[in-house]
Amino acid sequence: LPARAALRWRVPTRGAIFCEDFDTHREDILPRLFTWCPRSELTDTPLENGSTGNPARVNFKNGTIAYLRTYEQGYAKAEGKDYDWVFCNEPPPRDIYTAIWRGFTATHGIMWIAATLLAQTWLYDEMAQPFVRVFEASMYDNKWLSVEGRRNFEAMLDESEKQIRIFGRPSNLSG
């Protein structure tokens, strides 16, 4: 199948967005999601809070649900869930990662991990799997960052930090 066709599936879907904690959802993930997603795709009240008062899910008009999960909640919030897709903001702990993949055995789901690889050595073994695709990006690939801002940031880094934070090259397994 062409790459575009591989990303299409029947709706509605069940997915999850994982990040470190609920503050990250409130301060980073949700504002970005609601900026990028056309309002016409969301229900009238797209955000539902859970019993703890934390954001719990985003509802789409086509019936798709994006559950909001955190690494702080532990693997139990990933275990036994047959998600169609999962987005991870930074690499999840290994037990959460494997719990998510267990669910994908039923759904043939897809996972995206956006990360600066600072310490997740176990992820390198996963990158060698034939069903895993890895895409690298440099800070210079981001057209929305100002030249001056990038230059100032780069000036404060040593060479090893530049490799990680500017060019997206992992810190482990180097040197």
N, C-alpha and C positions, 0 to 999 in steps of 0.2 A: 504494500500500500504506500502511496505517497505520504510524506510526513504530515501534510495537512489533514489527510483523511484519518490518520491514526489518532488525531486529537478530537475527533468528532464522536459523540456517542448519543444514544437516545436520552431524551429528557423526560422527566426530571431526573436529576442526579443527586446523590448524597456525597458531600465532601466535607473536609475539615481543613481549617487553617490553624496550624500550630505555631506558637511562639513561646518565649520564656515565661511570661506572666500576663495577667489581665491588664496591667498598666500599659504594657506594650501594645495590646490590642486596642485599648482606648486612645493612646497617644500617637500610635504609628500606623498599625494595620488598618483599622476601621476608617480613619480619615483618608488614607490612600485609596482604599476600596471604594468609598463613596465618592471620591473625586474621579476615579477612572471608570467606574461602572455607570452606564447611562441610567438615569433615574427611571426611564420608561421600562427598564428590565426588573426593577424592584417592586415589591408589594407596597401598599400605602404606608404600612408600618414595618419597614424592612428589618429593624433590629429588635430582637427579643432578649430580655434579660432572664437569667436563671434564678433559681430560688435564693441564691446568695447575693443577688443584685448585680452580679457581673454579667457582661455581655455573653450570651450563650449561642446565638445563631443569627444568620442573615437569611432572609426569605426572598426568593425571586418569584416573579409572576408565573414563570413556567413550572413552578412547583419544586425547583431545585432548592436545596438547603445547604448552607455552608455553616457547619458547626464550628464554634470557636473554642479551641482547646489550648492548654498550656503544658509546658514541660513540668511545671510545678505539680500538676495534677497526677503525674506518674503514668505508668504504662496502662493502668486500668481504664483510662479514658480512650485508649487506642485499641485495647484488646477486645476482640469479639465484635468489632465494628467492621462491616463490609462496605467501606467507602469506595466510591467510584474514582475519587481523586483526593489528593492531599497536597497542600502547600505548606512547607516548613520555612519559617523565617529563622535562618541559622540552622545548623544541623541538630537534629533531635538526639537525645541520649540513645544509646544502642538498643536498650530494651523497648523504647517507644518505636524506634525504627522497625524492629523486627515484628512488633505487634501490628503495626500498620501493614507491613508486607504480608502477614498471615491473612489479613482481611482481603488483600488483593488476590489471593489464590482463588477466591470466589467471584470476584468482579473483574479481574484483569485490569485493575486500576492503574493509575498513573500518579507519580509523586514528583513534585518539584521541590528542590532545596536551594534557597538563595543563601549564599554564605561567603564569608571570608574565612578560609580554613586555617585557623590558628592552632588547634590542638586535637582535632578529631582524627587521629591516625587510623582508626578502624574504617573510616570512610574510604581510604585508599584501596582497601581490598574490595569494597563494593564497586568502585569505579572500574574494576577489571571484569565485572560480570558482563556477559554479552548483551544483556537486555538493558544495561545502563548507558545513558548518553551524558557526556559532560561537556559543558560549554564554559569557556573562560571569557572574562571581559576585563579590560583595563579601565581605570578611572577616566582615561582619555577617550574611551568609547561612549561615555555619557555626555551627550551634547547639551544637556541642561545645566551642567556645572560650568561656572565661569572660568576663564583662563586664569585670571588673577587668583581666584579661590584655590584652584588646583596647584598653582605655582607656590602659593603661601603654604599650603598643606605639605607639599613635597619638600619644601625647604626645611621643615622641622623634623624630617625623618632620617634615620641612618639608612645605609644601603639595604640591610636585611628587611627593615620595615617597609622600604619602598617596594621591594619585591612582593610583599604580602598586600599592603594597603593600596598601592598604586596599580600594580600589574596583576593582582589577584593570584599570585603564585603561593602555594602553601608554605607554611613555615616549617612544619615537620618534614622529615625525610630530606632535608637539605643540609649542606655543609658536611 
